[in-house]
Amino acid sequence: MTTPSPLPSQTFASWLEDTNDITKAFLAAGQIPGLINIAGGLPDPQVYPAAQIADIAARAVTDFPAETLGYGPLDGLPELRAVIAQQYSSDHVQLTPENVLITTSGMQGLDLLGKVLLDEGDIVAGQFPTYLGALDAWRPRKPSFRQLLLQSNALDFVETMRGAKFAYTVPNFSNPTGRLVPESTRRALVEAAAETGTWLVEDDPYGGLNYDGPLPPRLLDLSADHPTPQPGPYDGPVIYLGTLSKLIAPGLRIGWIIAAPAMIQALILAKQGSDMCTSGLTQRMACEILKAGLIEQVNPSMLNLYRKRRDALCAALDKHLSPWFDWDVPEGGMFVWMTAKDKRLNTDDLFKIGLEELVCVSPSSVFDAEGRFTHGLRLNFTLNDESALDEAVRRLARATVRLLRG
């Protein structure tokens, strides 16, 4: 019998040692029978317009076989880029296809930004707390993170952004906090980007999930130099990331980046070494979805469903967890952000006890690049119905009492 050869002593890259045990536990939690998961940012599958998407997919292959089944251009399907440029153009910003890159999901956009902008030790000014997926995307580049506290009126954005390679923001219903950044803060961010010469990333997966009123202007619009469209492509400092994942279906894996042409060209070079091209089939489907206005058709029912679930989760929190946590009712998005009143409530520990009580939540440490913030929780309300949300909070309350009793 042949003895297997030992693995080389340095098989894996060093950045893998920086991953945390909480993230690994997320992946395993789905295998626990009876668990209620309010940790992830998952849509409810019942909102997917499956019949319409199936019809669009069939027609896409039949009508465009070479385009949907073959290799495509690195920067994306020309018609899709043109449709996105048209839909995001406004009285304040004029976009052309030169401003648009199609990506394989919004996550690829974050990964490509790290590739083209970050060397080891470079500074990222990140909205704090920060989206876990962004931290994961940039971790292999080994940057340093500077906290961008958008909820603080005292923060000097110019000083915080100065010297950073880019500033990362989620202005619409941030992941993880669910906060909506007001227009005054958005204007201050754009002005700071212009003064410092720092790229300003506007990640916007949740902008269509607004339950309580209209949104402030996009950073992209505020960064335009002129009040009316000018000839030629947009050439400002904002890098806008969009996706179909939360508004139609995440399985399509279609996202896009809108930015100055020079940035788009750099991202195209990075994408060449990533996937060569995004799926032609899902690009054609996305093009037809956008042209047909399918997002606008399904959005009202989606908002009604998620609004009820947001209200149900917050009602359950009032009933079961108000002695131990503070939170705000989010105006949109997918998450409620909670902070512990008692500093003994380390939410890394609460996460582990919660799994024993058959509820999975997201502790705040995973949204901190240094893993030090351990007194917050992110709860999702879009995946589960009202009764499941109430039961999940009951279980979390039991876990909280167990943790405090030691």
C-alpha positions in Angstrom: 0.0 0.0 0.0 1.4 3.4 -1.0 1.7 6.0 1.7 0.3 9.4 0.6 2.9 12.1 0.2 2.6 14.9 2.8 1.3 18.2 1.7 3.9 20.9 1.1 4.5 22.9 4.3 3.4 26.3 2.7 0.4 25.2 0.7 -1.9 28.2 1.2 -1.5 32.0 1.0 -0.9 33.8 4.2 -4.1 36.0 4.0 -6.2 32.9 4.7 -5.0 33.0 8.3 -6.9 36.3 8.7 -10.3 34.8 8.2 -12.5 34.4 11.4 -14.2 31.5 13.0 -17.6 33.3 12.8 -17.6 33.3 9.0 -16.8 29.6 9.0 -19.6 28.9 11.4 -22.1 30.7 9.1 -21.4 28.1 6.4 -21.9 25.2 8.7 -25.1 26.6 10.4 -27.3 25.8 7.5 -26.9 22.1 8.2 -28.5 22.4 11.7 -32.0 20.9 11.7 -34.7 23.3 12.9 -32.5 26.3 12.8 -34.1 29.7 12.0 -31.6 31.8 10.0 -31.9 35.5 10.4 -28.2 36.1 9.7 -27.9 36.3 6.0 -29.0 38.9 3.4 -31.3 36.5 1.5 -34.4 37.4 -0.5 -37.5 35.2 -0.1 -37.7 32.9 -3.1 -41.4 33.5 -3.5 -40.6 37.0 -4.8 -38.7 35.7 -7.8 -40.7 36.2 -11.0 -39.9 32.7 -12.1 -42.4 32.3 -14.9 -41.4 35.5 -16.6 -37.7 34.7 -16.2 -38.2 31.2 -17.6 -39.9 32.7 -20.7 -37.1 35.3 -21.1 -34.5 32.6 -20.8 -36.1 30.4 -23.5 -36.4 33.3 -25.9 -32.9 34.5 -25.2 -31.4 31.1 -26.3 -33.7 30.8 -29.3 -33.3 34.3 -30.6 -29.6 34.9 -29.7 -27.9 31.5 -29.7 -24.4 32.7 -30.6 -24.5 35.5 -28.0 -26.0 33.5 -25.2 -24.0 30.3 -25.6 -20.6 31.6 -26.8 -17.9 33.8 -25.4 -18.7 37.5 -25.1 -16.9 40.8 -24.9 -15.0 41.5 -21.6 -16.8 44.7 -20.9 -20.2 43.1 -21.4 -23.0 42.9 -23.9 -23.1 46.2 -25.8 -26.9 46.5 -25.7 -27.0 45.8 -21.9 -24.3 48.4 -21.3 -26.3 50.9 -23.3 -29.6 50.1 -21.5 -27.9 50.6 -18.1 -26.2 53.8 -19.2 -29.6 55.1 -20.3 -31.4 54.1 -17.2 -28.9 55.7 -14.9 -28.6 59.0 -16.9 -30.4 61.9 -15.4 -30.7 65.7 -15.4 -27.4 65.7 -13.5 -25.3 63.0 -15.1 -24.9 61.9 -18.7 -23.7 58.3 -19.1 -22.6 56.4 -22.2 -21.7 52.7 -22.6 -18.1 53.7 -22.0 -19.1 54.3 -18.4 -20.4 50.8 -17.8 -18.8 47.4 -17.1 -20.9 44.3 -16.6 -19.8 42.0 -13.8 -20.6 38.5 -12.6 -22.5 39.8 -9.6 -21.9 42.8 -7.4 -19.3 40.9 -5.5 -17.1 40.6 -8.6 -17.2 44.4 -8.7 -15.8 44.7 -5.2 -13.1 42.1 -6.0 -12.1 44.0 -9.2 -11.8 47.3 -7.3 -9.4 45.7 -4.9 -7.3 44.3 -7.8 -7.0 47.7 -9.6 -6.6 50.0 -6.6 -5.0 48.2 -3.7 -1.4 47.3 -2.9 -0.5 45.8 0.5 -0.8 48.4 3.2 -2.9 50.9 1.2 -5.7 52.6 3.0 -9.4 52.1 2.5 -11.8 54.5 4.2 -14.7 52.2 4.9 -18.2 53.1 6.1 -18.3 51.6 9.6 -19.6 49.0 10.3 -18.6 47.6 6.8 -20.2 45.0 4.6 -18.6 41.6 5.3 -18.4 40.7 1.6 -16.3 43.8 0.9 -13.9 42.9 3.7 -13.6 39.4 2.3 -13.0 40.7 -1.2 -10.2 43.0 -0.2 -8.5 40.9 2.5 -6.1 39.2 0.1 -4.7 42.6 -0.8 -3.9 43.3 2.9 -5.0 46.9 3.1 -5.4 49.0 6.2 -8.9 50.3 7.1 -9.9 53.7 8.3 -13.4 54.1 9.8 -15.7 56.3 7.9 -18.5 57.1 10.5 -21.3 58.4 8.3 -23.7 58.6 11.3 -21.3 61.1 13.0 -21.8 64.8 12.2 -18.5 65.6 13.9 -16.4 63.5 11.4 -14.1 65.4 9.0 -14.6 63.6 5.8 -11.7 65.3 4.1 -9.3 64.3 6.7 -10.7 60.7 6.8 -10.5 60.3 3.1 -7.2 62.0 2.5 -4.5 59.5 1.5 -7.0 56.6 1.1 -7.1 54.8 -2.3 -10.9 54.9 -2.1 -13.8 55.4 0.3 -16.4 52.7 0.4 -20.0 53.5 1.2 -23.5 51.9 1.1 -25.6 55.0 1.3 -29.0 53.3 0.8 -29.9 51.1 3.8 -26.4 50.0 4.5 -25.3 46.5 5.1 -25.1 45.9 8.1 -26.9 48.8 9.8 -29.8 49.4 7.4 -29.2 53.2 7.7 -30.1 55.7 5.0 -27.4 58.3 4.6 -29.1 61.8 4.3 -28.5 64.1 1.4 -26.4 66.6 3.4 -23.9 63.8 4.3 -23.9 62.6 0.7 -23.0 66.1 -0.5 -20.2 66.3 2.1 -18.8 62.9 0.9 -18.8 64.1 -2.8 -17.1 67.4 -1.8 -14.5 65.5 0.2 -13.8 63.2 -2.8 -13.3 66.2 -5.1 -11.0 67.9 -2.6 -8.8 64.9 -1.8 -8.8 63.2 -5.2 -10.0 60.0 -3.6 -12.3 57.5 -5.5 -15.7 57.3 -3.9 -17.4 53.9 -4.1 -21.2 53.9 -4.0 -22.4 50.3 -3.5 -26.2 50.2 -4.0 -27.8 46.7 -3.9 -30.7 47.8 -1.7 -31.8 51.1 -3.2 -35.0 49.6 -4.7 -36.1 48.3 -1.2 -37.3 51.6 0.2 -40.5 51.2 2.3 -41.1 54.6 3.8 -40.5 57.3 1.2 -38.3 58.6 -1.6 -34.5 58.3 -1.6 -32.0 61.2 -1.6 -30.0 61.7 -4.8 -27.3 59.2 -5.6 -23.6 60.1 -5.0 -23.2 59.5 -8.7 -25.7 62.3 -9.5 -24.3 64.7 -6.9 -20.8 64.3 -8.3 -21.7 65.6 -11.7 -20.2 69.0 -12.5 -23.2 70.4 -14.4 -26.9 70.6 -13.7 -27.8 69.5 -17.2 -26.3 66.6 -19.3 -23.1 67.4 -21.1 -21.7 65.8 -24.2 -19.5 62.8 -23.6 -19.2 60.2 -20.9 -19.3 60.8 -17.1 -15.8 61.5 -15.8 -16.3 62.0 -12.1 -14.9 60.4 -8.9 -17.8 58.1 -8.0 -17.7 54.4 -8.8 -21.3 53.1 -8.6 -22.0 49.4 -8.1 -25.4 47.9 -9.0 -26.9 44.4 -9.1 -30.0 42.4 -9.9 -29.6 40.1 -6.9 -31.9 41.8 -4.5 -34.5 43.2 -6.9 -35.0 40.2 -9.3 -33.0 37.1 -8.4 -29.5 36.5 -7.0 -29.0 33.4 -9.2 -28.6 35.5 -12.3 -25.3 36.8 -10.9 -25.5 40.0 -12.9 -24.0 43.3 -11.6 -22.5 46.4 -13.1 -20.0 49.2 -12.4 -20.6 52.7 -13.5 -17.4 54.9 -13.5 -15.2 57.2 -15.5 -13.9 55.5 -18.7 -10.3 55.3 -17.4 -11.5 53.4 -14.4 -13.7 51.1 -16.5 -10.7 50.3 -18.7 -8.6 49.4 -15.7 -11.3 47.1 -14.4 -11.7 45.4 -17.8 -8.0 44.5 -17.6 -8.5 43.0 -14.1 -11.7 41.1 -15.3 -9.7 39.5 -18.1 -7.8 37.5 -15.4 -10.9 36.7 -13.5 -13.6 35.2 -15.7 -12.9 36.3 -19.3 -16.6 37.3 -19.7 -19.8 37.3 -17.8 -22.4 34.7 -18.9 -23.9 35.7 -22.2 -27.2 34.0 -21.3 -27.7 35.9 -18.1 -26.6 39.1 -19.7 -29.2 38.8 -22.4 -31.8 37.9 -19.8 -30.8 41.0 -17.7 -31.1 43.1 -20.8 -34.6 41.9 -21.6 -35.6 42.2 -17.9 -34.6 45.8 -17.8 -36.1 46.7 -21.1 -39.4 45.0 -20.1 -39.6 46.9 -16.8 -39.8 43.6 -14.8 -38.2 45.2 -11.8 -40.9 47.9 -11.7 -43.6 45.2 -12.1 -42.6 43.0 -9.2 -41.3 45.8 -6.9 -44.7 46.8 -5.2 -45.5 43.3 -4.1 -41.9 42.7 -2.9 -42.0 46.0 -0.8 -45.4 45.0 0.7 -44.1 41.6 1.8 -40.8 42.9 3.2 -42.4 45.9 4.9 -44.7 43.6 6.9 -41.8 41.4 7.9 -39.7 44.4 9.0 -42.6 45.5 11.2 -43.0 42.0 12.5 -39.4 41.7 13.5 -39.3 45.1 15.2 -42.5 44.2 17.1 -40.9 41.0 18.3 -37.8 42.9 19.4 -40.0 45.3 21.4 -41.7 42.3 23.0 -38.7 40.1 23.8 -35.3 42.0 23.6 -35.9 45.7 24.5 -34.4 45.3 28.0 -31.0 44.4 26.5 -30.7 46.1 23.1 -31.3 49.3 21.3 -32.2 49.5 17.6 -33.8 51.8 14.9 -36.6 50.8 12.5 -34.9 50.9 9.1 -36.6 52.8 6.3 -35.6 50.1 3.8 -33.2 47.3 2.9 -33.0 43.9 4.6 -31.6 44.4 8.1 -32.2 45.7 11.6 -29.1 46.7 13.4 -29.0 46.3 17.2 -26.5 47.4 19.9 -26.2 46.0 23.3 -27.1 48.1 26.3 -25.0 45.9 28.6 -21.3 45.6 27.6 -21.3 42.1 29.0 -23.2 41.1 26.0 -20.4 40.0 23.7 -22.3 39.1 20.5 -19.6 36.6 19.3 -20.5 34.6 22.4 -24.2 35.3 21.8 -23.9 34.0 18.3 -22.6 30.6 19.6 -25.3 30.3 22.3 -27.9 31.3 19.7 -26.9 28.3 17.5 -27.6 26.1 20.5 -31.0 27.7 20.8 -31.5 27.1 17.0 -31.3 30.7 15.8 -28.5 32.1 13.6 -27.7 35.9 13.8 -24.8 38.0 12.5 -22.5 39.3 15.3 -20.9 42.8 14.7 -17.3 41.6 14.8 -17.5 40.3 11.2 -18.4 43.9 10.0 -15.2 45.3 11.7 -12.0 44.9 9.7 -10.2 44.4 13.1 -12.9 42.2 14.6 -13.0 44.4 17.8 -16.6 45.6 17.8 -18.5 42.9 19.7 -21.6 44.6 21.0 -23.9 44.7 17.9 -26.0 42.3 15.9 -27.4 42.3 12.4 -30.8 40.7 11.9 -32.4 39.9 8.5 -36.2 40.2 8.1 -36.7 39.3 4.4 -36.3 35.5 4.3 -38.6 34.3 7.0 -42.3 34.9 7.6 -43.8 36.8 10.6 -44.3 33.7 12.8 -40.7 32.5 12.2 -39.3 35.9 12.9 -41.2 36.1 16.3 -39.9 32.6 17.2 -36.3 33.5 16.2 -36.4 36.5 18.5 -37.8 34.4 21.3 -34.9 32.0 20.9 -32.4 34.9 20.8 -33.9 36.3 24.0 -33.3 32.9 25.7 -29.7 32.9 24.4 -29.3 36.4 25.8 -30.5 35.4 29.3 -28.2 32.4 29.2 -25.2 34.5 28.3 -25.9 37.1 31.0 -26.3 34.4 33.6 -23.0 32.9 32.7 
